[in-house]
Amino acid sequence: MKEHKKNTVNPVLKAAIWMIGAICSFSAMAVAGREVSFALDTFEIMLFRSIVGVTIVVSAALIFGTWRQINKHQFGLHFARNIMHFTGQNLWFYAVTVIPLAKVFALEFTSPIWVILLSPLLLGERLTMVRAIAAFMGFVGILIVARPDMAGINTGVMAAAASAVFFAFTTIFTKRLTRTQSITCILFYLTVLQLIFGLIMAGYDGDIAIPDAQTLPWLLLISVAGLLAHFCITKAL
């Protein structure tokens, strides 16, 4: 009798599906971020997003019994990852409010190109011909959408471009963490450290705007979409 091999989904396809989920989540965040930008600054958005995020992650950890997976191992890497993410996310939220969303996403999606270029240095991965071609094609696509010119360069464009670099470092550090840390642990430190950073930056002037009935639903959407995006990216990695 012939042995029947168990059908399995190609891991690259699975990763691509998870990344599509992340893209959808980021799109929802962009729309919601623009809607609340008139009432809250980027630090306040990050603060309230993290409050909701901590609540969701801790509740899920208790419900599903994954609380014990949270540990102090590699805390330095968690801290570095979240510094990069906090900086990139604030630059991204700022860019969303001042330039067209199409241009924000075109510039943000240079992040995979930075990951391809940096991963040999930080992860020891090989820069293969396929990856190099993918990076080149991605760069051409970005030029088609963004159509950069010197006259069109402003603070919003520079913020979106810079956020892509910080997101690339975030992705690389996440990849390193997935080798030893659970998703629960990664998301726990994500939300807790972002909450601390947001509280410091939003409250340094002693004035933190409080969400109202109009902005609260959008903040909830940002929080949930943000967690889903990181969950999808971590699963893909």
MIDO-939007 format. One record per residue: residue in one letter; y, x, z of N, C-alpha, C, O, CB in turn. Coordinates in steps of 0.001 Angstrom, whole numbers, padded with zeros to 6 digits, always signed. Glycine has a CB too. Layout:
BEGIN
AYXZYXZYXZYXZYXZ/...
//
This chain:
BEGIN
M-001204+000834+000000+000000+000000+000000+001249+000865+000000+001301+001916+000639+000009-000941+001214/K+002226+000411-000712+003483+001144-000719+004288+000807+000521+004348-000336+000974+004291+000832-001984/E+004893+001836+001036+005724+001616+002217+007067+001057+001770+007696+001555+000836+005912+002933+003031/H+007482+000012+002463+008781-000597+002149+009830-000036+003088+009756-000194+004306+008722-002150+002260/K+010783+000608+002504+011858+001185+003314+012811+000093+003766+013134-000837+003028+012619+002269+002525/K+013237+000240+004977+014171-000734+005540+015515-000639+004829+016089+000443+004705+014347-000511+007059/N+016010-001787+004363+017301-001803+003675+018435-001542+004664+018555-002202+005696+017517-003153+002957/T+019235-000587+004323+020380-000269+005167+021644-000233+004318+021606+000131+003142+020172+001080+005896/V+022744-000608+004916+024023-000591+004213+024519+000845+004128+024465+001591+005105+025069-001496+004925/N+024995+001218+002965+025549+002554+002771+026648+002806+003795+027562+001989+003915+026094+002722+001334/P+026590+003922+004545+027592+004169+005585+029017+004289+005044+029977+003928+005725+027240+005426+006333/V+029150+004796+003813+030487+004887+003215+031046+003492+002963+032231+003242+003180+030446+005694+001895/L+030184+002582+002501+030612+001199+002273+030999+000537+003595+032001-000175+003665+029494+000391+001575/K+030200+000772+004645+030516+000210+005954+031864+000723+006445+032675-000040+006970+029413+000551+006969/A+032096+002022+006271+033376+002606+006692+034534+001993+005906+035600+001727+006461+033361+004140+006506/A+034314+001773+004608+035362+001181+003774+035694-000238+004225+036858-000637+004239+034932+001175+002303/I+034663-000994+004593+034883-002369+005068+035683-002369+006367+036606-003165+006540+033535-003094+005277/W+035318-001468+007276+036073-001373+008530+037527-000968+008260+038434-001468+008926+035406-000356+009485/M+037761-000074+007295+039127+000356+006993+039929-000775+006347+041140-000859+006548+039109+001583+006069/I+039273-001644+005577+039962-002824+005033+040433-003714+006179+041534-004263+006140+039030-003622+004070/G+039581-003853+007206+039985-004599+008394+041197-003989+009057+042089-004706+009511+038849-004668+009381/A+041237-002654+009116+042383-001964+009712+043651-002211+008897+044725-002422+009462+042107-000454+009815/I+043526-002185+007563+044683-002421+006697+045232-003831+006898+046445-004024+006972+044304-002204+005222/C+044339-004812+006987+044775-006196+007225+045500-006302+008564+046506-007002+008674+043565-007164+007194/S+044995-005617+009567+045618-005648+010890+047000-004998+010853+047947-005516+011445+044724-004938+011922/F+047116-003869+010163+048411-003204+010052+049415-004074+009295+050604-004076+009614+048253-001851+009352/S+048935-004810+008297+049825-005703+007544+050376-006797+008452+051562-007121+008399+049080-006331+006346/A+049501-007364+009287+049948-008386+010236+050960-007809+011213+051943-008465+011558+048754-008974+010998/M+050718-006578+011661+051658-005920+012573+053023-005720+011929+054054-005890+012580+051101-004577+013026/A+053027-005360+010654+054292-005113+009963+055139-006378+009894+056340-006341+010161+054034-004579+008555/V+054517-007490+009536+055241-008768+009455+055763-009168+010830+056922-009559+010971+054327-009882+008885/A+054903-009068+011844+055308-009450+013196+056376-008503+013737+057305-008938+014418+054093-009465+014133/G+056246-007210+013436+057238-006239+013897+058621-006504+013343+059622-006346+014041+056811-004852+013522/R+058673-006908+012089+059975-007229+011489+060578-008478+012125+061796-008568+012277+059832-007431+009970/E+059736-009439+012498+060225-010684+013079+060828-010480+014475+061754-011198+014853+059094-011695+013150/V+060319-009515+015242+060830-009326+016611+061890-008227+016690+062484-008014+017747+059680-008991+017556/S+062127-007534+015585+063036-006388+015615+064475-006773+015935+065256-005941+016398+062994-005673+014294/F+064828-008042+015687+066208-008469+015962+066480-008598+017460+067635-008576+017887+066493-009803+015272/A+065418-008733+018258+065585-008953+019696+065120-007779+020546+065617-007591+021657+064838-010187+020108/L+064168-006977+020043+063593-005881+020822+063643-004588+020029+063468-004588+018810+062145-006201+021226/D+063887-003468+020740+063818-002189+020040+062364-001724+019983+061480-002361+020556+064712-001124+020738/T+062122-000613+019289+060742-000177+019063+060022+000170+020362+058825-000085+020491+060724+001022+018137/F+060739+000747+021324+060111+001109+022596+059699-000138+023383+058646-000164+024021+061068+001972+023437/E+060536-001160+023328+060209-002415+024016+059022-003100+023358+058177-003678+024041+061423-003359+024026/I+058955-003038+022028+057809-003611+021325+056527-002909+021766+055514-003557+022027+057991-003496+019790/M+056580-001581+021846+055402-000814+022266+055025-001122+023714+053842-001178+024050+055660+000689+022101/L+056023-001320+024568+055770-001622+025976+055014-002938+026129+053963-002983+026769+057090-001680+026754/F+055549-004011+025541+054928-005326+025714+053607-005434+024953+052690-006138+025375+055884-006424+025251/R+053524-004735+023843+052247-004681+023124+051179-004042+024010+050038-004502+024043+052394-003889+021794/S+051549-002989+024721+050576-002278+025552+050173-003083+026781+049033-002992+027236+051139-000938+025982/I+051100-003870+027321+050758-004718+028469+049652-005698+028085+048675-005869+028814+052005-005487+028976/V+049822-006334+026934+048791-007258+026448+047510-006488+026134+046409-006955+026423+049284-008026+025190/G+047664-005309+025544+046506-004506+025173+045665-004093+026366+044438-004179+026322+046952-003286+024433/V+046319-003643+027438+045599-003255+028649+044815-004446+029194+043657-004305+029588+046578-002717+029720/T+045445-005609+029214+044792-006823+029713+043536-007145+028909+042496-007471+029480+045761-008009+029665/I+043635-007054+027583+042499-007375+026718+041372-006359+026893+040209-006738+027031+042942-007423+025250/V+041715-005064+026888+040688-004021+026970+039968-004057+028312+038741-003975+028357+041311-002641+026751/V+040725-004180+029416+040105-004217+030741+039231-005458+030879+038122-005381+031409+041180-004192+031849/S+039722-006597+030407+038933-007835+030484+037641-007708+029689+036576-008100+030167+039751-009031+029966/A+037727-007159+028470+036541-006992+027632+035546-006023+028260+034335-006237+028198+036939-006502+026244/A+036069-004946+028870+035189-003967+029508+034424-004588+030676+033250-004286+030888+036001-002760+029994/L+035091-005448+031424+034441-006112+032555+033430-007156+032079+032338-007273+032635+035489-006772+033459/I+033804-007909+031050+032927-008966+030548+031658-008392+029922+030560-008896+030158+033669-009826+029526/F+031814-007335+029125+030666-006776+028397+029984-005623+029136+029049-005017+028614+031113-006298+027034/G+030445-005325+030333+029796-004310+031148+029956-002887+030660+029091-002050+030915+028377-004611+031242/T+031052-002590+029958+031263-001234+029441+032286-000451+030267+032730+000622+029860+031719-001298+027990/W+032655-000993+031425+033668-000358+032269+033269+001063+032665+034117+001952+032749+033907-001195+033522/R+031960+001273+032909+031491+002587+033353+031578+003645+032265+031423+004834+032545+030071+002487+033837/Q+031822+003232+031038+031967+004194+029945+033314+004922+029996+033499+005946+029338+031812+003485+028603/I+034243+004389+030777+035561+005018+030899+035455+006205+031848+035004+006055+032983+036631+003998+031407/N+035865+007375+031390+035766+008585+032198+036963+009497+031942+037798+009220+031080+034452+009328+031900/K+037032+010585+032702+038157+011515+032595+037880+012682+031652+038731+013554+031477+038507+012049+033958/H+036698+012703+031045+036370+013801+030146+037320+013810+028948+037643+012760+028393+034908+013694+029673/Q+037748+014973+028569+038634+015170+027418+039943+014388+027558+040486+013893+026571+037923+014754+026135/F+040439+014282+028785+041700+013562+028990+042840+014221+028213+043720+013537+027690+042047+013503+030490/G+042819+015548+028141+043869+016244+027391+043915+015821+025938+044991+015671+025360+043666+017738+027472/L+042737+015627+025345+042679+015185+023952+043144+013735+023831+043828+013380+022871+041249+015336+023395/H+042775+012894+024804+043278+011517+024827+044808+011523+024893+045471+010774+024176+042683+010733+026033/F+045358+012375+025759+046809+012432+025940+047496+012875+024646+048477+012268+024217+047171+013392+027093/A+046969+013941+024028+047558+014436+022780+047488+013383+021685+048444+013188+020935+046848+015712+022321/R+046339+012701+021599+046176+011649+020592+047226+010568+020766+047808+010098+019788+044776+011035+020674/N+047467+010179+021994+048379+009070+022230+049854+009465+022128+050700+008626+021820+048112+008484+023583/I+050160+010723+022380+051519+011208+022106+051796+011108+020611+052853+010637+020192+051702+012679+022601/M+050825+011561+019809+050971+011489+018353+051094+010042+017890+051942+009710+017062+049779+012167+017657/H+050230+009184+018441+050255+007789+018013+051540+007092+018437+052122+006340+017656+049056+007048+018573/F+051987+007333+019663+053200+006685+020154+054402+007075+019290+055226+006229+018943+053454+007060+021631/T+054495+008355+018947+055599+008823+018101+055513+008205+016711+056504+007701+016184+055591+010360+017998/G+054321+008247+016123+054154+007685+014792+054397+006192+014755+055001+005684+013810+052782+007981+014281/Q+053928+005473+015785+054080+004027+015806+055537+003609+015938+055969+002645+015305+053272+003438+016939/N+056296+004331+016757+057721+004009+016888+058475+004299+015600+059350+003522+015216+058342+004797+018039/L+058158+005393+014929+058771+005684+013630+058409+004599+012613+059239+004196+011798+058322+007075+013117/W+057161+004135+012672+056690+003108+011746+057401+001785+011976+057843+001145+011023+055187+002920+011883/F+057515+001366+013245+058206+000116+013546+059677+000186+013117+060239-000799+012639+058104-000202+015050/Y+060288+001353+013291+061674+001508+012846+061764+001366+011329+062641+000668+010820+062239+002874+013292/A+060855+002031+010601+060881+001970+009141+060681+000540+008639+061298+000129+007656+059806+002885+008555/V+059811-000218+009324+059540-001597+008932+060810-002442+008942+060934-003384+008159+058499-002212+009859/T+061746-002114+009817+062962-002929+009955+064062-002562+008969+065017-003322+008809+063496-002803+011350/V+063949-001406+008299+065091-000955+007486+064774-000727+006011+065700-000610+005209+065630+000310+008056/I+063492-000660+005622+063162-000486+004208+062091-001503+003818+061408-002038+004692+062676+000971+003920/P+061932-001782+002518+060935-002770+002077+059523-002408+002552+059164-001233+002624+060952-002888+000546/L+058727-003441+002876+057377-003207+003388+056515-002460+002374+055685-001640+002764+056716-004534+003758/A+056694-002726+001086+055906-002032+000066+056114-000528+000151+055171+000249+000009+056274-002536-001334/K+057360-000125+000385+057651+001302+000487+057115+001874+001793+056642+003010+001825+059158+001549+000383/V+057187+001089+002876+056630+001545+004163+055148+001849+004021+054678+002908+004437+056849+000482+005265/F+054407+000900+003421+052964+001085+003306+052616+002185+002315+051641+002910+002509+052299-000214+002889/A+053402+002315+001260+053142+003388+000302+053269+004753+000974+052443+005638+000753+054107+003290-000892/L+054299+004917+001790+054511+006192+002479+053521+006371+003630+053041+007477+003880+055950+006280+003007/E+053219+005270+004327+052254+005356+005429+050883+005774+004918+050148+006489+005600+052152+004011+006164/F+050545+005324+003715+049218+005616+003184+049105+007024+002611+048113+007359+001964+048863+004613+002123/T+050137+007857+002854+049943+009294+002639+049135+009881+003788+048692+011027+003716+051307+010025+002505/S+048940+009094+004855+048200+009577+006022+046797+010064+005671+046408+011138+006129+048108+008482+007058/P+046007+009310+004864+044677+009823+004490+044740+011159+003751+043843+011992+003878+043957+008805+003622/I+045809+011354+002978+045950+012633+002274+046138+013763+003282+045545+014833+003148+047142+012588+001283/W+046975+013511+004296+047164+014516+005346+045863+014764+006102+045561+015896+006481+048265+014072+006323/V+045091+013690+006319+043794+013850+007001+042879+014756+006187+042232+015646+006738+043115+012472+007230/I+042825+014529+004866+041983+015347+003994+042403+016813+004054+041558+017708+004078+042052+014835+002546/L+043708+017049+004079+044211+018424+004073+044060+019106+005425+043848+020317+005491+045665+018439+003661/L+044167+018329+006511+044130+018921+007846+042730+018994+008445+042468+019832+009309+045015+018141+008762/S+041825+018119+007991+040489+018077+008597+039711+019389+008484+038952+019708+009399+039690+016980+007962/P+039865+020174+007392+039175+021472+007383+039669+022406+008488+038897+023212+009008+039355+022146+006031/L+040940+022306+008846+041504+023173+009872+041173+022705+011277+040905+023523+012157+042994+023259+009708/L+041189+021381+011500+041038+020845+012849+039652+020300+013148+039267+020202+014313+042037+019773+013070/L+038895+019943+012113+037555+019383+012321+036448+020244+011727+035264+019997+011959+037482+018001+011726/G+036840+021252+010963+035840+022106+010332+035129+021456+009166+034058+021913+008769+034837+022524+011336/E+035705+020384+008599+035082+019709+007462+035461+020407+006159+036524+021018+006056+035499+018225+007417/R+034577+020308+005167+034807+020956+003877+035746+020118+003008+035662+018891+002981+033472+021188+003148/L+036634+020806+002304+037498+020135+001335+036779+020162-000005+036900+021120-000769+038917+020821+001241/T+036031+019104-000281+035230+019048-001504+036091+018636-002690+037223+018179-002531+034053+018072-001338/M+035523+018809-003885+036231+018419-005098+036515+016923-005111+037592+016502-005535+035425+018810-006333/V+035554+016107-004648+035740+014653-004610+036912+014288-003711+037725+013436-004068+034460+013953-004121/R+037006+014924-002549+038117+014641-001636+039438+015087-002226+040449+014402-002073+037894+015323-000292/A+039441+016222-002895+040675+016718-003511+041147+015767-004609+042341+015487-004719+040461+018135-004088/I+040207+015266-005425+040566+014313-006484+041082+013011-005869+042056+012437-006356+039347+014028-007403/A+040424+012542-004790+040865+011317-004117+042278+011475-003571+043093+010557-003670+039900+010950-002981/A+042568+012633-002996+043904+012891-002461+044942+012889-003577+046032+012340-003415+043933+014232-001710/F+044605+013503-004709+045528+013549-005849+045794+012152-006397+046940+011793-006669+044964+014448-006958/M+044727+011362-006559+044891+009997-007073+045710+009150-006111+046547+008353-006535+043523+009342-007313/G+045468+009325-004809+046253+008602-003809+047722+008966-003883+048590+008101-003762+045724+008884-002414/F+048005+010252-004085+049393+010704-004169+050082+010123-005403+051249+009734-005341+049455+012239-004201/V+049362+010065-006519+049920+009463-007743+050231+007988-007510+051277+007497-007932+048936+009622-008935/G+049324+007285-006840+049556+005874-006549+050780+005665-005675+051538+004716-005875+048343+005275-005879/I+050971+006543-004715+052137+006456-003830+053427+006657-004623+054414+005957-004398+052039+007500-002697/L+053415+007608-005545+054603+007848-006371+054927+006623-007223+056098+006307-007433+054394+009079-007273/I+053895+005930-007715+054112+004739-008548+054772+003627-007744+055683+002956-008230+052782+004242-009139/V+054301+003432-006498+054845+002350-005670+056199+002715-005094+057142+001928-005168+053882+002009-004540/A+056299+003919-004515+057527+004298-003808+058649+004703-004754+059821+004476-004455+057241+005434-002854/R+058296+005312-005914+059289+005795-006875+060412+006565-006172+061574+006160-006212+059874+004618-007672/P+060052+007668-005536+061058+008389-004746+062114+009056-005621+061818+009546-006710+060384+009435-003877/D+063327+009066-005136+064417+009811-005754+065367+010227-004648+065393+009612-003582+065152+008963-006851/M+066129+011244-004890+067001+011793-003842+067987+010764-003327+068331+010766-002145+067758+013003-004363/A+068453+009866-004223+069430+008860-003804+068806+007827-002882+069503+007204-002081+070032+008169-005018/G+067479+007642-002993+066824+006618-002190+066296+007125-000865+065713+006357-000099+065709+006022-002959/I+066489+008410-000578+065992+008955+000686+066973+008616+001800+068150+008969+001725+065783+010493+000587/N+066493+007935+002830+067316+007583+003981+066475+007716+005245+065337+008182+005193+067889+006140+003843/T+067035+007309+006376+066315+007472+007643+065033+006647+007674+064040+007070+008265+067212+007077+008813/G+065045+005465+007038+063849+004635+007009+062726+005289+006236+061576+005279+006675+064162+003290+006410/V+063051+005860+005087+062052+006545+004265+061497+007761+005007+060288+007992+005020+062663+006975+002911/M+062387+008529+005619+061938+009715+006354+061082+009332+007555+060120+010029+007878+063140+010543+006814/A+061428+008218+008227+060643+007755+009377+059242+007339+008939+058257+007673+009597+061351+006579+010081/A+059155+006604+007820+057848+006167+007322+056999+007356+006904+055800+007394+007182+058016+005202+006144/A+057617+008332+006234+056882+009520+005809+056405+010333+007011+055275+010821+007031+057757+010389+004899/A+057274+010472+008013+056899+011230+009215+055796+010513+009994+054906+011158+010547+058130+011446+010121/S+055854+009170+010038+054826+008420+010771+053441+008689+010189+052452+008720+010921+055130+006909+010736/A+053371+008882+008875+052082+009150+008233+051460+010440+008749+050245+010514+008932+052249+009225+006717/V+052285+011456+008984+051787+012736+009500+051253+012557+010917+050181+013061+011252+052903+013811+009476/F+052010+011834+011751+051568+011600+013126+050299+010745+013161+049421+010972+013993+052683+010922+013935/F+050202+009765+012262+048989+008935+012184+047789+009778+011739+046660+009538+012167+049202+007747+011205/A+048042+010758+010884+046954+011635+010439+046395+012434+011619+045179+012543+011776+047448+012593+009327/F+047278+012987+012441+046818+013705+013630+046088+012758+014578+045093+013133+015197+048005+014374+014352/T+046592+011517+014688+045928+010520+015531+044497+010268+015045+043563+010210+015845+046730+009200+015538/T+044340+010120+013740+043016+009880+013165+042077+011060+013414+040913+010871+013765+043133+009613+011662/I+042585+012259+013234+041760+013454+013435+041331+013578+014896+040173+013883+015180+042526+014718+012999/F+042264+013342+015824+041921+013415+017245+040932+012304+017614+040044+012502+018442+043196+013313+018117/T+041100+011124+016982+040151+010029+017227+038755+010427+016759+037766+010161+017442+040608+008734+016508/K+038680+011060+015601+037391+011519+015076+036719+012471+016068+035514+012377+016301+037580+012215+013705/R+037493+013379+016647+036932+014318+017626+036469+013582+018879+035441+013929+019459+037969+015396+017999/L+037220+012572+019296+036846+011824+020497+035579+011002+020287+034791+010833+021217+037985+010912+020921/T+035377+010489+019073+034196+009653+018828+032896+010440+018969+031825+009843+019073+034272+009036+017440/R+032974+011749+018973+031764+012563+019130+031207+012473+020545+030008+012652+020756+032057+014021+018781/T+032080+012196+021519+031623+012178+022916+032074+010951+023700+031543+010682+024777+032109+013407+023617/Q+033059+010193+023173+033636+009089+023921+033316+007742+023267+033199+007638+022046+035145+009270+024041/S+033177+006715+024112+032914+005375+023603+034206+004724+023106+035307+005186+023406+032262+004506+024691/I+034047+003641+022340+035217+002902+021861+035997+002330+023041+037228+002323+023025+034793+001770+020897/T+035292+001851+024061+035964+001301+025243+036860+002347+025892+038000+002055+026254+034932+000786+026261/C+036348+003557+026039+037118+004626+026665+038344+004986+025826+039439+005163+026361+036239+005862+026871/I+038156+005092+024520+039266+005437+023625+040352+004369+023667+041536+004694+023753+038761+005618+022185/L+039956+003083+023606+040939+001995+023628+041601+001862+024995+042769+001483+025081+040274+000675+023245/F+040867+002171+026066+041446+002098+027411+042590+003092+027547+043685+002727+027976+040372+002371+028485/Y+042343+004346+027183+043406+005344+027287+044528+005083+026285+045691+005385+026550+042836+006741+027075/L+044172+004522+025138+045206+004138+024168+046209+003183+024796+047415+003425+024755+044571+003492+022927/T+045710+002101+025376+046609+001068+025899+047329+001521+027174+048518+001252+027342+045826-000213+026177/V+046614+002205+028068+047231+002621+029334+048310+003679+029109+049413+003564+029641+046163+003161+030294/L+047994+004705+028324+048990+005754+028081+050170+005234+027275+051313+005612+027533+048351+006931+027356/Q+049899+004360+026288+051004+003774+025525+051895+002921+026418+053109+002866+026218+050466+002930+024365/L+051294+002255+027404+052064+001456+028358+052986+002350+029174+054155+002023+029377+051126+000666+029289/I+052465+003468+029639+053284+004403+030425+054405+004981+029573+055558+005012+030003+052413+005542+030998/F+054077+005438+028367+055109+005990+027479+056172+004937+027157+057368+005225+027177+054471+006517+026174/G+055722+003712+026860+056655+002642+026520+057566+002289+027675+058755+002039+027475+055902+001417+026078/L+057018+002264+028889+057823+001936+030070+058894+002997+030299+060036+002676+030628+056927+001806+031320/I+058522+004249+030123+059491+005348+030313+060598+005272+029276+061777+005346+029624+058787+006721+030228/M+060237+005127+028011+061226+005165+026936+062063+003888+026876+063254+003940+026569+060534+005388+025602/A+061446+002745+027168+062199+001485+027125+063099+001335+028344+064154+000704+028267+061241+000293+027037/G+062689+001910+029462+063442+001711+030695+064336+002852+031120+064933+002798+032195+062516+001436+031771/Y+064444+003898+030291+065250+005052+030706+066728+004692+030885+067433+005338+031660+065116+006177+029683/D+067201+003658+030166+068603+003242+030288+068781+002097+031274+069885+001574+031428+069145+002833+028933/G+067695+001703+031946+067779+000635+032948+067916-000754+032365+068254-001690+033090+068926+000888+033851/D+067664-000917+031070+067834-002224+030425+066646-002502+029513+066543-001919+028434+069164-002280+029620/I+065747-003391+029941+064588-003780+029146+064697-005257+028803+064707-006108+029692+063266-003484+029900/A+064776-005556+027517+064867-006952+027087+063541-007663+027357+062470-007092+027154+065238-007043+025582/I+063621-008896+027809+062437-009691+028124+062132-010631+026956+063040-011296+026457+062642-010496+029441/P+060883-010698+026513+060534-011594+025396+060818-013056+025742+060685-013468+026894+059050-011428+025019/D+061205-013820+024744+061423-015253+024944+060362-016030+024165+059432-015448+023605+062861-015670+024493/A+060517-017336+024141+059523-018193+023486+059416-017903+021994+058380-018170+021386+059873-019661+023699/Q+060471-017362+021401+060455-017082+019962+059757-015765+019645+059038-015668+018651+061876-017053+019418/T+059962-014759+020477+059395-013438+020200+057991-013244+020779+057234-012411+020282+060309-012374+020746/L+057633-013999+021821+056348-013796+022491+055143-013967+021550+054243-013127+021567+056226-014763+023651/P+055099-015035+020727+053933-015161+019823+053788-013973+018876+052671-013543+018587+054045-016441+019003/W+054915-013441+018391+054855-012293+017493+054360-011050+018233+053617-010244+017673+056233-012028+016869/L+054773-010899+019490+054300-009768+020291+052795-009861+020544+052090-008852+020533+055054-009708+021627/L+052319-011075+020770+050875-011264+020948+050121-010884+019672+049059-010264+019731+050564-012729+021337/L+050681-011263+018517+050063-010910+017246+050049-009393+017063+049046-008826+016629+050807-011585+016080/I+051167-008736+017394+051232-007275+017293+050174-006630+018179+049508-005682+017763+052634-006765+017681/S+050017-007138+019397+049074-006567+020354+047636-006703+019865+046877-005734+019858+049229-007241+021717/V+047273-007911+019457+045899-008162+019009+045606-007403+017720+044552-006782+017585+045663-009670+018800/A+046553-007455+016763+046352-006758+015491+046278-005248+015706+045504-004560+015041+047485-007100+014505/G+047084-004733+016638+047054-003303+016925+045712-002854+017469+045173-001830+017049+048142-002949+017904/L+045170-003628+018412+043853-003298+018966+042760-003395+017899+041877-002541+017822+043522-004229+020141/L+042831-004444+017081+041840-004602+016018+041901-003436+015029+040869-002956+014558+042059-005931+015281/A+043122-002986+014721+043275-001873+013800+042608-000618+014339+041887+000068+013615+044746-001609+013531/H+042850-000316+015622+042248+000872+016216+040746+000730+016377+040005+001702+016231+042878+001159+017556/F+040300-000478+016677+038860-000723+016778+038196-000471+015413+037161+000191+015330+038581-002182+017267/C+038805-001008+014351+038247-000837+013014+038244+000627+012585+037263+001106+012015+039030-001669+012009/I+039338+001341+012857+039412+002747+012478+038370+003563+013232+037709+004428+012658+040816+003302+012743/T+038229+003276+014539+037246+004019+015338+035832+003744+014844+035015+004662+014778+037366+003650+016828/K+035528+002484+014494+034207+002153+013961+033982+002857+012631+032885+003346+012363+034055+000630+013792/A+035014+002911+011802+034884+003578+010510+034601+005067+010687+033790+005643+009963+036152+003379+009678/L+035276+005683+011654+035079+007108+011891+033710+007395+012495+033381+008552+012758+036169+007642+012804/
//
